[in-house]
Amino acid sequence: MAIKAIEAVYPPGPAHFVGDGFRVHNFIPSRHGLDMHRMTPFIMMDYGAKFHFPPSKTLKGVGVHPHRGFETVTIAYKGRVAHHDSAGGGGVIGEGDVQWMTAASGVLHKEYHEETFSKTGGDFQMIQLWVNLPAKDKMSAPKYQAIENVTIPKVPVDGGFVEVIAGNFQGNQGKASTFTPVHMFNAHLTEGGKCEFSFPANYTTCLVVVEGKIRINESEEAVPLDHFVLFENEGENFHIEATENSKVLILSGEPIREPIASHGPFVMNTRQEIMQAFQDFEDGKFGELN
């Protein structure tokens, strides 16, 4: 099989706050070459690089807000987040855990620092990803998948292991159920550790260096911490080697080749559907959440 080459490497851009609890660098869709159509089915990525929050008596986070037409995936690397939504989903996302919320036809939700973490403070590092839904599923019922780290398959590789959140790696199936084919892995590698990945050539494939530094396809130049790598939609295989102890989020998904109409928290296929989403929200059809 042919090698999947790097298309571009992106350093983190300026950080901004979402609410008062999430300090993030946006990669998708704000960076040039990472728009929603190019990155489908991944339509938004906020990367919260490691940041220290001091102790706080008030819970920092994001208040009640709506979503429709896609799924939100939150991966916790450092810190703890509490979540509640109007469909009855919720809980605490601890270090290593994943929250997979299907907004679909519409939910209200809020997320904030978990109470104990807020009181003690500490390092906070998370990624939130929006995964698009095909038109036929955008108005399906909301659901919530709480994926604890202890339930995530961990596959040994040379100098480390790979956590399989969604999709399949070396015959090991991830816990998350998806509407379209999506692979989502965390590779944990010690210095010198190596791992090879293979995805269909047409899949949108990318990675983020969450810890450490890696080399891709024996490139001379290493990809440093907090950088985002986009691969070409050609070839199937690539491999990574950790030049120091590293953690890497790997994403690959089948493109959804449908029109995209988006405005704020709604991602649909037409402008009319966006207007309907706003009307339904104003009419209270997304439920209630205090």
Backbone hydrogen bonds, N-H to C=O, Kabsch-Sander energy under -0.5 kcal/mol:
donor,donor_aa,acceptor,acceptor_aa,energy
4,K,237,N,-3.9
5,A,3,I,-0.8
7,E,230,L,-3.0
8,A,230,L,-1.8
10,Y,228,F,-3.3
16,H,24,V,-2.4
18,V,22,F,-2.9
19,G,17,F,-0.6
20,D,61,G,-2.0
21,G,18,V,-0.9
22,F,18,V,-1.2
23,R,21,G,-0.5
24,V,16,H,-3.1
24,V,22,F,-0.7
25,H,47,Y,-2.7
27,F,25,H,-0.5
27,F,45,M,-2.3
28,I,45,M,-0.9
31,R,27,F,-1.8
34,L,31,R,-2.4
39,M,35,D,-2.3
40,T,36,M,-1.0
42,F,39,M,-2.4
43,I,41,P,-0.8
43,I,130,W,-2.2
44,M,130,W,-1.0
45,M,28,I,-2.6
46,D,128,Q,-2.6
47,Y,25,H,-2.9
47,Y,45,M,-0.6
48,G,46,D,-0.7
48,G,126,M,-3.2
49,A,47,Y,-1.2
51,F,124,F,-1.8
53,F,51,F,-0.6
53,F,122,G,-2.6
56,S,118,S,-3.3
60,K,58,T,-0.6
62,V,111,E,-3.6
65,H,109,H,-2.0
67,H,107,V,-1.8
68,R,265,P,-1.5
69,G,104,A,-2.7
69,G,138,K,-0.6
71,E,131,V,-2.7
72,T,101,M,-2.8
73,V,129,L,-3.2
74,T,99,Q,-2.7
75,I,73,V,-0.5
75,I,127,I,-2.7
76,A,74,T,-0.5
76,A,97,D,-2.3
77,Y,75,I,-0.5
77,Y,125,Q,-2.7
78,K,125,Q,-2.2
81,V,93,I,-2.0
82,A,112,Y,-3.2
83,H,91,G,-2.4
84,H,110,K,-2.0
85,D,89,G,-2.1
86,S,108,L,-2.7
88,G,85,D,-1.5
91,G,83,H,-2.1
93,I,81,V,-3.6
94,G,92,V,-0.7
96,G,76,A,-2.8
97,D,94,G,-2.4
98,V,147,I,-2.6
99,Q,74,T,-2.6
100,W,98,V,-0.5
100,W,145,Q,-2.8
101,M,72,T,-3.0
101,M,99,Q,-0.6
102,T,100,W,-0.6
102,T,143,K,-2.7
103,A,70,F,-1.6
103,A,101,M,-0.9
104,A,70,F,-1.5
105,S,140,S,-2.3
106,G,103,A,-2.7
107,V,67,H,-1.8
108,L,286,F,-0.6
109,H,65,H,-2.6
110,K,84,H,-2.2
111,E,62,V,-1.7
112,Y,82,A,-2.1
113,H,60,K,-3.4
114,E,80,R,-2.1
118,S,114,E,-2.7
119,K,115,E,-1.9
120,T,116,T,-2.0
121,G,117,F,-3.3
122,G,53,F,-2.5
124,F,51,F,-2.2
125,Q,78,K,-2.0
126,M,48,G,-1.1
127,I,75,I,-1.9
128,Q,46,D,-2.5
129,L,73,V,-3.0
130,W,44,M,-2.6
131,V,71,E,-2.6
131,V,129,L,-0.5
132,N,41,P,-3.3
132,N,130,W,-0.5
133,L,69,G,-1.1
137,D,134,P,-2.1
138,K,134,P,-0.8
138,K,135,A,-0.7
140,S,137,D,-1.8
143,K,102,T,-1.5
145,Q,100,W,-2.7
146,A,144,Y,-0.5
147,I,98,V,-2.8
147,I,145,Q,-0.7
148,E,146,A,-0.8
151,T,148,E,-1.8
152,I,148,E,-0.5
152,I,149,N,-1.3
155,V,153,P,-0.5
155,V,162,V,-2.9
157,V,160,G,-2.5
159,G,157,V,-0.8
160,G,157,V,-1.8
161,F,188,H,-2.1
162,V,155,V,-2.3
163,E,186,N,-3.3
164,V,153,P,-2.3
165,I,163,E,-0.9
165,I,184,M,-2.1
166,A,184,M,-1.6
169,F,172,N,-2.2
172,N,169,F,-1.8
173,Q,171,G,-0.6
174,G,167,G,-3.1
175,K,164,V,-0.7
176,A,165,I,-2.5
183,H,252,S,-3.4
184,M,166,A,-2.3
185,F,250,I,-2.5
186,N,163,E,-1.9
187,A,185,F,-0.5
187,A,248,V,-3.1
188,H,161,F,-3.1
188,H,186,N,-0.6
189,L,187,A,-0.6
189,L,246,S,-2.5
190,T,159,G,-3.0
192,G,242,A,-3.5
193,G,190,T,-3.0
194,K,158,D,-2.4
195,C,240,I,-2.0
197,F,238,F,-3.0
199,F,236,E,-2.2
203,Y,200,P,-1.6
204,T,253,G,-2.5
205,T,203,Y,-0.6
206,C,251,L,-2.5
207,L,229,V,-2.0
208,V,249,L,-2.1
209,V,227,H,-2.3
210,V,208,V,-1.0
210,V,247,K,-1.8
211,E,247,K,-2.1
214,I,223,V,-2.2
215,R,241,E,-3.0
217,N,239,H,-2.8
219,S,216,I,-1.8
222,A,220,E,-0.6
223,V,214,I,-3.7
226,D,209,V,-2.8
227,H,224,P,-1.3
228,F,10,Y,-2.7
229,V,207,L,-2.8
230,L,8,A,-2.8
231,F,205,T,-2.4
232,E,5,A,-2.8
234,E,232,E,-0.8
236,E,2,A,-2.4
237,N,2,A,-2.2
238,F,197,F,-2.1
240,I,195,C,-2.6
241,E,215,R,-2.5
242,A,193,G,-2.5
243,T,213,K,-2.1
243,T,241,E,-0.5
244,E,213,K,-1.0
246,S,189,L,-3.4
247,K,211,E,-1.8
248,V,187,A,-2.3
249,L,208,V,-2.4
250,I,185,F,-2.8
250,I,248,V,-0.6
251,L,206,C,-2.9
252,S,183,H,-2.1
253,G,204,T,-2.0
254,E,181,P,-2.3
257,R,255,P,-0.8
258,E,256,I,-1.8
261,A,268,M,-3.0
263,H,266,F,-2.5
266,F,263,H,-1.9
267,V,68,R,-2.2
268,M,261,A,-3.5
274,I,270,T,-1.4
275,M,271,R,-2.3
276,Q,272,Q,-2.1
277,A,273,E,-2.0
278,F,274,I,-2.0
279,Q,275,M,-2.1
280,D,276,Q,-3.0
281,F,277,A,-2.3
282,E,278,F,-2.5
283,D,279,Q,-1.9
284,G,281,F,-1.5
285,K,280,D,-2.7
287,G,284,G,-1.1
